């Protein structure tokens, strides 16, 4: 009986390790996604933390600035800012607008999604008749791509944001979170 339990436990450990390594490799494949030269309708920016005083986190700042660069390259004609309320009072979407406005983006070229409380909701709020560049950090793109496929978005690409101030100190945590979230959504949650 002990040998059977040991074999089952050992097998579960091996399967878990293989799934974890496979997921990590799949996540890693988005770290080198080629920048698309195609023209899309809009760039979609996924929300991230806002600090006290309405200060954008590095992740939010990087995502918005990458989307503005795509807009300035005329690869999109509009920006969609999607996010949630901040714990510190200023909504993520409003902070994104401030960044874009400071970079002289025309306000009429910005669409606001105040109901993008999480990655899935942001994807679900998109109109399937339009095309999109989905912009976030490289470690977040595997989940975004999975949800876009599940939603059956017709025409999209994913693009990672550039790191203006280097990699994030909590990035290891973010990667582990993305592995868990990827499997949560992949298993149909």
Backbone bond lengths (Angstrom), bond angles and torsions (degrees), N, CA, C in turn:
res aa  C-N    CA-C-N  psi(-1)  N-CA   C-N-CA  omega(-1)  CA-C   N-CA-C  phi
1 X - - - 1.454 - - 1.524 110.56 -
2 X 1.357 115.77 -42.54 1.455 120.18 -179.75 1.532 111.10 -62.07
3 X 1.356 116.65 -39.45 1.468 120.67 179.87 1.520 110.89 -64.23
4 X 1.316 118.18 -38.93 1.458 122.33 179.43 1.531 110.68 -65.14
5 X 1.324 116.65 -45.35 1.466 120.76 178.32 1.525 110.02 -62.84
6 X 1.343 116.85 -41.08 1.460 121.22 178.98 1.528 110.61 -62.99
7 X 1.337 118.14 -41.99 1.473 122.17 179.42 1.536 110.71 -65.68
8 X 1.310 116.27 -43.62 1.469 120.14 179.22 1.523 110.20 -63.48
9 X 1.315 116.12 -46.75 1.466 120.90 180.00 1.529 110.41 -62.43
10 X 1.317 116.73 -44.34 1.471 121.27 178.17 1.518 111.54 -62.22
11 X 1.337 115.90 -41.74 1.462 120.16 177.91 1.521 112.21 -63.13
12 X 1.321 116.03 -41.64 1.466 120.03 178.01 1.524 111.53 -63.43
13 X 1.314 116.02 -39.06 1.470 119.84 178.22 1.530 110.06 -63.94
14 X 1.309 117.51 -44.62 1.465 121.17 -179.84 1.525 110.96 -63.70
15 X 1.335 117.62 -45.36 1.468 121.12 178.50 1.527 110.63 -61.31
16 X 1.327 116.67 -43.65 1.469 120.75 179.10 1.526 110.89 -62.02
17 X 1.317 117.15 -43.90 1.468 120.69 178.45 1.527 111.09 -62.89
18 X 1.322 116.92 -44.40 1.466 119.97 179.82 1.523 111.55 -63.87
19 X 1.326 117.06 -43.05 1.466 120.06 177.47 1.524 110.98 -63.48
20 X 1.324 116.11 -43.02 1.468 120.05 179.04 1.519 112.02 -63.09
21 X 1.326 116.80 -45.42 1.467 120.28 179.13 1.525 111.37 -66.48
22 X 1.321 116.71 -40.39 1.464 120.32 177.85 1.520 111.86 -63.04
23 X 1.320 115.85 -42.77 1.465 120.28 178.43 1.518 110.31 -65.51
24 X 1.335 116.68 -41.96 1.460 120.79 178.38 1.525 110.20 -60.73
25 X 1.335 117.02 -41.78 1.468 120.54 178.55 1.526 110.79 -65.19
26 X 1.339 116.97 -41.94 1.469 120.23 178.18 1.523 110.25 -63.04
27 X 1.321 117.10 -44.91 1.464 121.16 176.45 1.524 109.70 -58.39
28 X 1.314 116.19 -43.60 1.463 121.01 -179.76 1.510 113.58 -62.94
29 X 1.321 117.36 -26.50 1.468 119.88 -179.96 1.523 111.25 -64.34
30 X 1.319 118.55 -22.37 1.457 121.56 179.78 1.533 112.07 -83.27
31 X 1.329 117.31 -6.78 1.458 120.38 177.72 1.529 111.16 -74.35
32 X 1.324 116.37 -13.01 1.463 119.40 -178.79 1.533 111.59 -128.04
33 X 1.317 117.10 28.20 1.461 120.93 178.54 1.523 108.46 -61.01
34 X 1.321 115.19 131.68 1.460 119.26 178.17 1.522 110.27 -72.04
35 X 1.302 116.00 137.27 1.456 121.76 177.79 1.529 108.49 -67.61
36 X 1.319 116.03 125.72 1.459 120.84 179.98 1.522 109.72 -74.12
37 X 1.303 115.58 144.28 1.470 120.05 174.35 1.526 110.44 -102.32
38 X 1.326 116.78 0.58 1.466 120.85 179.25 1.524 110.66 -67.07
39 X 1.313 114.93 158.14 1.460 121.24 175.35 1.526 107.85 -99.19
40 X 1.325 116.13 132.32 1.457 123.17 179.50 1.522 108.62 -122.69
41 X 1.326 116.11 168.45 1.461 119.55 178.16 1.534 111.24 -68.81
42 X 1.326 116.82 -52.35 1.468 120.69 -171.92 1.519 111.84 -140.99
43 X 1.314 114.95 152.24 1.463 121.23 167.53 1.529 106.79 -99.28
44 X 1.313 116.67 132.22 1.460 122.51 -179.77 1.528 108.14 -106.15
45 X 1.322 115.72 125.77 1.462 121.16 178.89 1.527 108.35 -106.91
46 X 1.324 116.26 124.01 1.455 122.98 178.65 1.526 109.07 -85.67
47 X 1.309 116.39 136.72 1.455 122.05 -176.07 1.520 113.45 -62.64
48 X 1.315 114.44 161.75 1.472 123.55 175.28 1.522 106.59 -154.69
49 X 1.294 116.12 178.62 1.465 121.88 -171.28 1.525 113.63 -59.78
50 X 1.322 113.12 146.25 1.460 122.69 170.70 1.526 106.43 -120.30
51 X 1.329 116.47 133.00 1.453 121.65 -177.39 1.530 110.78 -94.69
52 X 1.321 117.60 173.46 1.475 120.74 -179.47 1.531 111.42 -52.39
53 X 1.324 114.42 144.59 1.452 120.19 -179.73 1.512 113.68 79.01
54 X 1.340 117.00 9.45 1.464 120.21 -179.69 1.518 113.80 77.03
55 X 1.322 117.09 20.49 1.464 121.51 179.57 1.531 109.60 -78.69
56 X 1.329 117.75 126.11 1.470 118.99 179.30 1.524 110.84 -71.50
57 X 1.325 115.94 143.05 1.464 119.99 171.12 1.524 107.55 -65.54
58 X 1.325 116.61 164.37 1.463 119.51 176.66 1.522 110.54 -58.42
59 X 1.339 116.99 -39.48 1.469 120.04 -179.43 1.520 110.97 -61.60
60 X 1.325 117.63 -46.29 1.465 120.52 -179.42 1.522 110.26 -64.94
61 X 1.303 116.84 -44.29 1.462 121.20 178.95 1.539 110.87 -60.41
62 X 1.332 116.68 -45.41 1.467 120.83 -179.93 1.533 111.34 -62.39
63 X 1.323 117.04 -43.99 1.469 121.14 -178.68 1.523 111.05 -63.08
64 X 1.321 116.67 -47.84 1.471 119.93 -177.86 1.523 110.24 -65.31
65 X 1.312 117.64 -44.29 1.459 119.66 -178.68 1.523 112.29 -64.83
66 X 1.319 117.79 -35.16 1.462 120.15 175.19 1.524 110.25 -64.89
67 X 1.336 117.09 -43.66 1.474 120.14 178.83 1.528 111.19 -63.60
68 X 1.320 116.89 -39.47 1.474 120.22 177.79 1.526 109.72 -64.51
69 X 1.323 117.88 -38.32 1.464 120.60 176.28 1.530 110.53 -60.96
70 X 1.329 116.82 -43.13 1.469 121.44 177.93 1.526 109.97 -61.63
71 X 1.311 116.56 -42.58 1.469 122.79 177.07 1.533 110.37 -61.44
72 X 1.335 117.08 -46.37 1.465 121.07 -179.37 1.523 112.56 -67.28
73 X 1.334 116.87 -25.82 1.468 121.34 175.24 1.530 111.50 -79.19
74 X 1.343 115.88 -1.34 1.468 124.30 -179.65 1.529 112.70 61.54
75 X 1.330 115.52 32.27 1.463 120.94 173.59 1.521 110.97 -87.21
76 X 1.337 117.33 -14.30 1.465 124.26 173.34 1.521 107.70 -141.99
77 X 1.338 114.98 157.78 1.469 118.77 178.19 1.525 111.88 -109.61
78 X 1.318 117.08 -2.82 1.464 119.25 176.55 1.516 110.37 -149.23
79 X 1.317 114.21 160.26 1.462 122.44 176.32 1.522 107.87 -119.08
80 X 1.314 116.50 136.18 1.461 121.64 174.49 1.521 107.21 -113.97
81 X 1.319 116.08 119.74 1.451 122.14 178.49 1.519 108.36 -103.13
82 X 1.329 115.73 121.07 1.461 121.13 -176.36 1.521 108.94 -126.00
83 X 1.337 115.52 130.56 1.453 118.08 -179.93 1.509 112.22 -170.06
84 X 1.312 114.13 -169.73 1.465 121.66 -174.44 1.529 109.90 -124.67
85 X 1.314 114.65 173.38 1.458 120.03 174.00 1.519 109.49 -62.12
86 X 1.295 115.59 146.83 1.460 121.51 176.57 1.524 109.34 -93.69
87 X 1.300 115.78 149.55 1.463 120.33 175.18 1.525 110.99 -66.83
88 X 1.328 116.68 -15.52 1.460 121.12 -175.65 1.520 113.77 -107.06
89 X 1.330 117.40 14.47 1.455 119.71 170.27 1.505 117.45 104.92
90 X 1.314 119.68 -38.14 1.463 120.34 -177.97 1.525 109.00 -97.56
91 X 1.322 116.35 128.34 1.463 122.40 -177.82 1.524 110.59 -64.14
92 X 1.335 116.22 142.48 1.465 120.95 179.06 1.532 111.31 -53.98
93 X 1.320 117.19 -41.87 1.463 121.64 -178.52 1.526 110.92 -61.53
94 X 1.316 117.31 -42.40 1.467 120.54 -179.84 1.528 111.57 -65.07
95 X 1.313 116.57 -36.29 1.466 120.31 177.43 1.531 109.68 -67.15
96 X 1.328 116.82 -38.97 1.468 120.37 177.12 1.526 110.92 -61.76
97 X 1.325 116.23 -42.40 1.467 120.41 178.30 1.525 110.23 -60.21
98 X 1.327 116.89 -42.42 1.464 120.77 179.45 1.532 110.90 -59.31
99 X 1.324 116.77 -43.60 1.472 120.56 -179.78 1.525 109.81 -63.94
100 X 1.331 116.41 -48.00 1.472 120.07 -178.50 1.525 111.13 -63.41
101 X 1.319 116.19 -41.61 1.469 120.46 179.94 1.528 110.41 -62.99
102 X 1.336 116.77 -38.10 1.467 119.84 178.52 1.522 111.49 -66.15
103 X 1.327 116.66 -20.16 1.465 121.74 177.24 1.523 111.24 -100.19
104 X 1.335 116.09 15.17 1.466 124.04 172.27 1.528 114.28 66.58
105 X 1.339 116.67 32.35 1.461 120.33 171.57 1.525 107.44 -75.77
106 X 1.322 116.71 135.59 1.458 121.29 178.33 1.528 108.97 -65.83
107 X 1.329 117.13 128.92 1.468 120.79 -177.43 1.522 112.25 -60.41
108 X 1.328 118.06 -30.67 1.467 119.57 179.54 1.531 112.34 -71.33
109 X 1.329 117.06 -10.52 1.463 121.15 176.68 1.523 112.45 -95.04
110 X 1.326 116.66 8.01 1.464 121.83 -178.96 1.518 109.55 -114.12
111 X 1.345 115.60 129.10 1.461 121.72 174.22 1.520 108.27 -111.00
112 X 1.316 115.95 142.57 1.457 121.39 -173.96 1.527 111.49 -113.08
113 X 1.310 116.05 129.91 1.463 122.31 176.05 1.525 107.91 -120.73
114 X 1.330 114.70 93.47 1.465 120.24 179.83 1.531 112.06 -78.85
115 X 1.324 116.81 -3.75 1.464 120.53 -178.00 1.525 112.71 -103.62
116 X 1.312 117.70 12.35 1.462 120.93 178.86 1.516 110.89 -84.76
117 X 1.320 116.05 66.64 1.468 121.31 -174.15 1.516 113.88 -71.31
118 X 1.313 117.86 -16.37 1.455 121.87 175.55 1.530 108.42 -155.93
119 X 1.307 116.56 176.36 1.465 120.96 -175.73 1.523 111.23 -60.20
120 X 1.313 116.69 -45.28 1.469 119.82 -179.53 1.522 111.06 -60.95
121 X 1.320 117.57 -44.94 1.459 120.47 -177.81 1.528 110.98 -63.77
122 X 1.311 117.05 -39.57 1.464 120.05 177.30 1.523 110.39 -59.16
123 X 1.320 116.97 -46.51 1.478 120.94 179.23 1.525 110.16 -62.68
124 X 1.331 117.39 -44.57 1.463 120.94 -178.32 1.525 112.13 -64.71
125 X 1.319 117.96 -25.92 1.458 121.38 -178.72 1.530 113.25 -80.12
126 X 1.330 117.68 -4.78 1.463 120.69 -178.48 1.523 111.51 -83.22
127 X 1.325 115.91 145.81 1.469 123.81 177.77 1.526 108.45 -83.54
128 X 1.311 116.97 120.47 1.459 121.62 -175.78 1.530 112.98 -69.20
129 X 1.299 118.30 -6.85 1.470 121.20 178.92 1.528 111.60 -88.73
130 X 1.316 117.76 -0.90 1.460 121.52 179.98 1.529 109.48 -113.54
131 X 1.316 115.53 167.49 1.464 120.71 177.77 1.525 109.31 -112.27
132 X 1.337 115.63 151.78 1.462 119.78 -170.10 1.526 112.85 -142.35
133 X 1.324 114.42 148.05 1.463 122.57 161.23 1.518 104.45 -105.51
134 X 1.318 117.08 118.34 1.464 122.68 -177.78 1.531 107.53 -94.35
135 X 1.328 116.53 115.63 1.461 122.13 -170.05 1.525 110.79 -110.43
136 X 1.317 115.17 125.44 1.460 120.98 173.97 1.518 107.90 -161.59
137 X 1.317 116.52 -171.52 1.456 120.82 176.70 1.515 110.12 -74.00
138 X 1.327 116.15 152.88 1.459 120.71 -177.24 1.528 112.54 -55.74
139 X 1.320 118.07 -38.59 1.465 120.24 -178.73 1.528 112.64 -69.07
140 X 1.317 119.10 -14.99 1.468 124.73 -177.77 1.534 112.25 -95.63
141 X 1.330 117.44 -15.34 1.465 120.78 -170.37 1.527 114.50 -69.02
142 X 1.320 119.01 -31.00 1.467 119.91 179.37 1.525 110.43 -62.04
143 X 1.323 116.67 -43.57 1.468 120.08 178.93 1.526 110.56 -67.32
144 X 1.317 117.03 -42.37 1.470 120.27 178.16 1.520 110.02 -59.98
145 X 1.320 116.85 -45.69 1.464 120.86 179.98 1.529 111.02 -62.13
146 X 1.323 117.24 -43.65 1.467 121.37 177.70 1.525 111.00 -58.78
147 X 1.336 117.06 -47.98 1.460 120.77 -178.35 1.528 111.78 -67.27
148 X 1.325 117.40 -35.87 1.471 120.36 177.24 1.526 109.97 -65.07
149 X 1.327 117.57 -39.71 1.471 120.85 177.22 1.527 110.46 -67.11
150 X 1.330 117.17 -43.15 1.463 120.06 178.20 1.521 110.97 -61.88
151 X 1.309 117.53 -37.28 1.472 123.66 179.24 1.524 111.36 -75.99
152 X 1.359 115.13 -13.17 1.460 122.67 -178.75 1.536 112.47 63.32
153 X 1.336 115.43 41.44 1.460 118.56 172.36 1.523 107.67 -60.46
154 X 1.305 116.51 134.83 1.463 121.32 -173.78 1.519 113.39 -79.17
155 X 1.324 117.02 -42.54 1.458 119.68 -169.65 1.530 109.01 -139.66
156 X 1.327 115.46 103.95 1.463 119.34 -179.21 1.521 110.03 -156.24
157 X 1.290 115.08 161.60 1.459 122.13 167.45 1.525 106.61 -137.35
158 X 1.314 116.22 163.03 1.457 120.73 175.89 1.523 107.66 -112.79
159 X 1.319 115.14 145.61 1.464 119.25 178.88 1.516 109.17 -142.34
160 X 1.323 114.96 132.47 1.461 118.65 -179.33 1.514 110.56 -83.44
161 X 1.324 114.40 147.62 1.461 120.37 179.05 1.525 109.33 -79.81
162 X 1.307 114.42 151.98 1.455 121.08 177.52 1.529 109.16 -81.88
163 X 1.291 117.13 151.29 1.464 122.49 -177.24 1.525 109.54 -99.85
164 X 1.319 116.69 97.71 1.464 121.54 -176.61 1.526 112.42 -65.70
165 X 1.327 116.54 -33.20 1.471 120.57 -177.01 1.521 112.52 -117.25
166 X 1.317 117.50 26.55 1.462 121.69 -179.47 1.525 111.86 85.30
167 X 1.324 115.11 177.15 1.461 121.16 -179.58 1.524 109.51 -64.94
168 X 1.337 116.06 160.10 1.461 121.25 -175.96 1.521 111.35 -86.70
169 X 1.320 116.09 144.78 1.468 120.58 -178.41 1.526 111.72 -64.95
170 X 1.331 117.56 -28.09 1.471 121.12 -179.23 1.530 112.45 -97.84
171 X 1.317 117.53 18.14 1.461 119.50 -173.39 1.527 113.10 -61.89
172 X 1.310 118.92 -35.98 1.468 120.53 178.04 1.535 110.00 -58.82
173 X 1.320 116.09 -42.26 1.470 120.47 176.46 1.529 110.34 -62.45
174 X 1.341 116.74 -43.81 1.466 120.52 -179.02 1.531 111.24 -61.64
175 X 1.327 117.30 -38.87 1.466 120.92 179.74 1.525 110.13 -66.26
176 X 1.326 117.46 -45.49 1.477 120.68 178.09 1.527 109.87 -61.09
177 X 1.340 117.06 -42.08 1.464 120.89 177.38 1.524 110.80 -60.74
178 X 1.329 117.15 -40.83 1.460 120.80 -179.40 1.525 111.71 -67.32
179 X 1.316 117.74 -36.74 1.471 120.12 176.59 1.525 109.50 -61.98
180 X 1.329 116.79 -46.97 1.470 120.43 179.27 1.527 110.68 -63.75
181 X 1.330 117.47 -44.89 1.467 121.03 -178.65 1.519 111.03 -66.07
182 X 1.332 116.66 -38.41 1.465 119.95 178.38 1.523 110.03 -57.72
183 X 1.319 117.61 -49.26 1.472 120.82 -178.79 1.522 111.52 -69.43
184 X 1.309 117.53 -33.19 1.462 121.09 176.00 1.526 109.92 -58.08
185 X 1.326 116.47 -47.74 1.473 120.35 -179.97 1.523 112.16 -77.39
186 X 1.328 117.69 -34.42 1.470 120.47 -179.98 1.519 111.12 -64.29
187 X 1.322 116.32 -31.91 1.471 120.06 -179.06 1.545 111.45 -86.26
188 X 1.308 116.34 7.61 1.444 119.99 170.97 1.510 116.24 92.45
189 X 1.297 117.84 17.28 1.468 119.82 179.49 1.512 111.86 -70.58
